[in-house]
């Protein structure tokens, strides 16, 4: 399966003019996350960096240095050329690496990004966990990790809609030994195959959080590439297990609001500068809603405190919780 993904990204598709507003919107979403969570001068790690499409965003937000890696050698060559042509003020290193294999980067980063790639590692729990460990192992305390990937809940919702209101783009059919479930529109599709009838198929999705594969196509982007459902409850549990806390988790549709991150900060001027104000057509809205953004943070270690006996013990917060329990506070 990984060889099919690799082979696809060796052959970039011609752009689809009808979906250009969607491309600008997606870039705007990423720019919001970078502007909000990356501090000026940050050391940046871009996992699965592709052809370096976010380099300009890092330049505009004052990145201090940049490390980008990707599985596709041709994309790394393109990223290297783009860095040279973009007149970035920061030094950059590009390497061919698999983000779902163990890494030894020997560096610490203030900001880590993984854009539209996590789902390729969700075939097994081991590979998915490896991506998270690769990030957290090289993150400085207080560093942020931003990800964008398919929205599990939205995909399930579209599957239900397909069963209730089938049409020429959303249907189910039987082929020899399996059901084929298709959702999407004229310019994009998600196709699942299963021997199970619909409700049993959904139960299996819930019972099997890894390896739930579908084939995704989108004009100008990907053509029948295998992707995997990212089950959100398991993802959050895995993030907690490696010591990452969730700062933001939301569908791309939230970025239609001028203040999408829930903290009152407006990105209306950024959206205007990026030319992303053009309304999306119905299909582009469907595609945008297929994705969500997740922001994680590596907490700063709390300094140990001396207990009343002068011994080095729990952190101040732990001590405060202990005292509350003794007083009977909630």
C-alpha positions as CSV (number, residue, x, y, z in Angstrom):
1,X,0.0,0.0,0.0
2,X,2.8,2.4,0.8
3,X,4.4,1.8,-2.6
4,X,1.1,2.9,-4.2
5,X,1.1,6.1,-2.2
6,X,4.8,6.7,-3.1
7,X,4.2,6.1,-6.8
8,X,1.3,8.5,-6.9
9,X,3.2,11.4,-5.4
10,X,6.0,10.9,-7.9
11,X,3.5,12.0,-10.6
12,X,1.9,15.3,-9.7
13,X,-1.5,16.0,-11.4
14,X,-2.3,19.1,-13.4
15,X,-4.2,21.7,-11.3
16,X,-8.0,21.9,-11.4
17,X,-9.1,25.5,-12.1
18,X,-12.5,24.8,-10.6
19,X,-11.0,23.9,-7.3
20,X,-8.5,26.8,-7.0
21,X,-10.6,28.6,-4.4
22,X,-10.4,25.4,-2.3
23,X,-6.6,25.4,-2.6
24,X,-6.5,29.0,-1.4
25,X,-8.8,28.2,1.5
26,X,-6.7,25.2,2.6
27,X,-3.6,27.4,2.4
28,X,-5.4,30.0,4.5
29,X,-6.2,27.3,7.2
30,X,-2.6,26.4,7.4
31,X,-1.5,30.0,7.5
32,X,-3.9,30.6,10.5
33,X,-2.3,27.8,12.4
34,X,1.3,28.9,11.7
35,X,0.6,32.6,12.5
36,X,-1.2,31.7,15.7
37,X,1.0,29.0,17.2
38,X,4.6,29.6,15.8
39,X,6.7,32.2,17.5
40,X,9.1,34.3,15.5
41,X,12.6,32.8,15.4
42,X,11.2,29.2,15.9
43,X,13.1,26.2,14.8
44,X,10.6,24.4,12.5
45,X,10.2,20.7,11.7
46,X,8.0,20.0,8.7
47,X,7.0,16.3,8.6
48,X,6.0,15.0,5.2
49,X,6.8,18.5,3.8
50,X,6.1,17.6,0.1
51,X,7.4,20.1,-2.3
52,X,7.7,22.8,0.4
53,X,4.4,24.5,-0.2
54,X,4.4,26.1,3.3
55,X,7.9,27.7,3.0
56,X,6.5,31.1,2.2
57,X,4.2,31.0,5.2
58,X,7.2,30.3,7.5
59,X,9.2,33.1,5.9
60,X,6.3,35.5,6.5
61,X,6.1,34.5,10.1
62,X,9.8,34.8,10.8
63,X,10.9,31.2,11.2
64,X,14.5,30.9,12.5
65,X,15.4,27.6,10.8
66,X,13.6,24.8,8.9
67,X,14.0,21.0,8.6
68,X,11.7,19.3,6.1
69,X,11.5,15.7,5.2
70,X,9.4,13.6,2.9
71,X,9.3,10.1,1.5
72,X,9.3,11.1,-2.1
73,X,12.8,12.1,-3.5
74,X,11.3,14.2,-6.3
75,X,9.3,16.3,-3.8
76,X,12.4,16.9,-1.8
77,X,14.2,18.2,-4.9
78,X,11.3,20.5,-5.6
79,X,11.3,21.8,-2.0
80,X,15.0,22.5,-2.2
81,X,14.5,24.5,-5.3
82,X,11.5,26.3,-3.9
83,X,13.5,27.3,-0.8
84,X,16.2,28.8,-3.0
85,X,13.7,30.7,-5.2
86,X,11.5,31.9,-2.3
87,X,14.3,34.1,-0.8
88,X,13.8,32.6,2.6
89,X,15.9,34.3,5.3
90,X,16.2,31.1,7.3
91,X,18.5,28.1,6.6
92,X,16.8,24.9,5.6
93,X,17.7,21.3,5.4
94,X,15.7,18.8,3.3
95,X,16.0,15.0,3.6
96,X,14.3,11.9,2.2
97,X,12.7,10.2,5.3
98,X,9.6,8.2,6.2
99,X,7.8,10.1,8.9
100,X,6.3,6.8,10.2
101,X,9.8,5.2,10.8
102,X,12.0,5.8,13.8
103,X,14.0,9.0,13.5
104,X,17.2,10.3,15.2
105,X,17.1,14.0,14.3
106,X,19.4,15.1,17.2
107,X,17.8,18.5,17.2
108,X,15.1,20.3,19.2
109,X,12.2,22.1,17.5
110,X,9.8,24.8,18.7
111,X,7.2,24.1,16.1
112,X,6.3,20.9,14.3
113,X,3.9,20.5,11.3
114,X,2.3,17.5,9.6
115,X,0.0,18.6,6.9
116,X,-2.5,16.3,5.1
117,X,-0.3,13.2,5.8
118,X,-1.2,11.6,9.2
119,X,-3.8,9.4,7.6
120,X,-1.2,7.6,5.5
121,X,0.3,6.3,8.7
122,X,-3.0,5.1,10.2
123,X,-2.7,1.6,8.6
124,X,-1.3,0.2,11.9
125,X,-1.2,1.5,15.5
126,X,2.6,1.1,15.5
127,X,3.1,3.4,12.5
128,X,0.6,6.0,13.8
129,X,2.2,6.0,17.3
130,X,5.7,6.3,15.6
131,X,4.6,9.6,14.0
132,X,3.6,11.0,17.3
133,X,6.7,9.8,19.1
134,X,8.9,11.2,16.3
135,X,7.3,14.6,16.9
136,X,7.3,14.7,20.7
137,X,10.8,13.3,21.0
138,X,12.3,16.4,19.3
139,X,9.9,19.0,20.6
140,X,11.1,21.6,23.0
141,X,8.9,22.2,26.1
142,X,6.0,24.5,25.2
143,X,6.4,23.6,21.5
144,X,3.3,23.2,19.3
145,X,2.5,20.4,16.8
146,X,-0.1,21.2,14.1
147,X,-1.8,18.5,12.0
148,X,-4.4,18.4,9.3
149,X,-6.1,15.2,8.2
150,X,-9.5,13.7,7.2
151,X,-12.3,14.1,9.6
152,X,-13.7,10.7,10.7
153,X,-17.0,12.0,11.9
154,X,-17.7,14.0,8.6
155,X,-16.8,10.9,6.5
156,X,-19.3,8.8,8.5
157,X,-21.9,11.5,8.2
158,X,-21.5,11.5,4.4
159,X,-21.8,7.8,4.3
160,X,-25.1,7.9,6.1
161,X,-26.3,10.7,3.8
162,X,-25.4,8.4,0.8
163,X,-27.6,5.6,2.1
164,X,-30.5,8.0,2.8
165,X,-30.2,10.1,-0.4
166,X,-28.3,8.2,-3.0
167,X,-27.5,10.0,-6.3
168,X,-25.1,9.7,-9.3
169,X,-22.2,10.7,-7.1
170,X,-23.2,8.9,-3.9
171,X,-24.2,5.3,-4.1
172,X,-23.7,1.7,-3.1
173,X,-23.4,-1.3,-5.4
174,X,-22.6,-5.0,-5.2
175,X,-19.6,-6.3,-7.2
176,X,-19.1,-10.0,-7.2
177,X,-18.0,-10.5,-3.6
178,X,-18.1,-7.0,-2.0
179,X,-20.1,-3.9,-1.6
180,X,-18.7,-0.7,-3.0
181,X,-19.6,2.5,-1.2
182,X,-19.0,5.8,-2.9
183,X,-19.4,9.3,-1.5
184,X,-18.3,12.6,-3.0
185,X,-19.1,14.7,-6.0
186,X,-18.1,15.1,-9.7
187,X,-14.6,16.2,-8.9
188,X,-13.8,14.1,-5.8
189,X,-14.7,10.7,-4.3
190,X,-14.1,8.4,-1.4
191,X,-14.6,4.8,-2.3
192,X,-14.8,2.0,0.4
193,X,-15.0,-1.7,-0.4
194,X,-16.4,-4.2,2.1
195,X,-18.1,-7.6,2.0
196,X,-20.4,-6.4,4.7
197,X,-23.8,-4.7,4.4
198,X,-23.9,-1.0,5.4
199,X,-24.7,-1.1,9.1
200,X,-22.3,-4.0,9.7
201,X,-19.7,-2.1,7.7
202,X,-20.1,0.9,10.0
203,X,-19.8,-1.3,13.1
204,X,-16.6,-2.7,11.8
205,X,-15.3,0.9,11.3
206,X,-16.0,1.6,14.9
207,X,-14.5,-1.7,16.1
208,X,-11.3,-1.4,14.1
209,X,-9.6,2.0,14.6
210,X,-6.6,1.2,12.3
211,X,-6.3,0.0,8.8
212,X,-9.7,1.1,7.6
213,X,-8.8,2.0,4.0
214,X,-10.6,3.9,1.3
215,X,-9.5,5.2,-2.0
216,X,-9.5,9.0,-2.5
217,X,-9.6,11.0,-5.7
218,X,-9.7,14.8,-6.1
219,X,-9.1,16.6,-9.4
220,X,-5.8,18.4,-9.4
221,X,-4.6,16.7,-6.2
222,X,-4.8,12.9,-5.9
223,X,-6.0,10.1,-8.1
224,X,-7.2,6.8,-6.4
225,X,-4.8,7.0,-3.6
226,X,-5.3,4.7,-0.6
227,X,-5.9,6.6,2.7
228,X,-6.9,5.5,6.2
229,X,-9.6,6.7,8.6
230,X,-8.2,8.4,11.6
231,X,-10.3,7.5,14.6
232,X,-10.4,10.6,16.9
233,X,-10.9,9.0,20.3
234,X,-7.9,6.7,19.8
235,X,-5.9,9.6,18.4
236,X,-6.5,11.8,21.5
237,X,-5.7,8.9,23.8
238,X,-2.4,8.3,21.9
239,X,-1.5,12.0,22.1
240,X,-2.1,11.9,25.9
241,X,0.0,8.7,26.2
242,X,3.1,10.5,24.7
243,X,2.6,13.6,26.8
244,X,0.9,15.9,24.3
245,X,-2.1,18.1,25.3
246,X,-4.8,19.2,22.9
247,X,-5.0,22.9,22.3
248,X,-7.4,23.0,19.4
249,X,-9.4,20.4,17.5
250,X,-11.9,21.5,14.8
251,X,-13.3,20.9,11.3
252,X,-12.1,23.1,8.5
253,X,-15.6,24.6,8.3
254,X,-14.8,26.5,11.4
255,X,-12.3,28.6,9.4
256,X,-15.2,30.3,7.7
257,X,-15.5,32.3,10.9
258,X,-13.1,35.3,11.2
259,X,-12.1,34.0,14.7
260,X,-11.9,30.2,14.0
261,X,-9.6,29.2,16.9
262,X,-12.0,30.2,19.7
263,X,-9.7,32.7,21.3
264,X,-11.1,35.9,19.8
265,X,-8.2,36.4,17.4
266,X,-9.4,37.5,14.0
267,X,-7.7,36.3,10.8
268,X,-10.0,38.3,8.4
269,X,-7.0,40.4,7.2
270,X,-4.9,37.3,6.6
271,X,-7.7,35.7,4.6
272,X,-8.0,38.9,2.4
273,X,-4.2,39.0,1.8
274,X,-4.2,35.4,0.8
275,X,-7.0,35.8,-1.7
276,X,-9.1,33.2,0.1
277,X,-12.3,35.4,0.5
278,X,-13.9,33.9,-2.7
279,X,-16.9,31.8,-1.6
280,X,-16.5,28.1,-2.2
281,X,-19.0,26.3,-4.4
282,X,-21.0,23.4,-3.0
283,X,-18.6,20.7,-3.9
284,X,-15.6,22.6,-2.6
285,X,-17.4,23.1,0.7
286,X,-18.0,19.3,0.9
287,X,-14.3,18.7,0.3
288,X,-13.1,21.3,2.8
289,X,-15.5,19.8,5.4
290,X,-13.7,16.4,4.9
291,X,-10.7,17.8,6.9
292,X,-10.0,18.9,10.4
293,X,-7.1,20.6,12.2
294,X,-5.5,19.5,15.4
295,X,-3.1,21.5,17.5
296,X,-1.1,19.8,20.2
297,X,1.3,21.2,22.8
298,X,4.2,19.7,24.7
299,X,3.7,21.1,28.3
300,X,6.5,22.7,30.1
301,X,7.9,20.6,33.0
302,X,6.9,22.1,36.3
303,X,9.8,22.6,38.7
304,X,10.0,20.3,41.7
305,X,9.3,21.9,45.0
306,X,10.5,21.2,48.5
307,X,8.0,19.7,50.8
308,X,7.7,20.9,54.4
309,X,10.3,18.5,55.5
310,X,12.8,20.0,53.1
311,X,12.7,17.0,50.7
312,X,12.4,17.4,47.0
313,X,9.0,16.1,46.1
314,X,5.9,16.8,44.0
315,X,5.4,19.8,41.7
316,X,3.6,22.8,43.1
317,X,0.4,21.9,41.2
318,X,0.4,18.4,42.6
319,X,1.0,19.8,46.1
320,X,-1.9,22.2,45.7
321,X,-4.2,19.4,44.6
322,X,-3.1,17.4,47.7
323,X,-3.9,20.3,50.0
324,X,-7.3,20.7,48.4
325,X,-8.1,17.1,49.0
326,X,-7.1,17.4,52.7
327,X,-9.5,20.4,53.0
328,X,-12.3,18.6,51.3
329,X,-12.4,21.1,48.4
330,X,-13.9,20.0,45.1
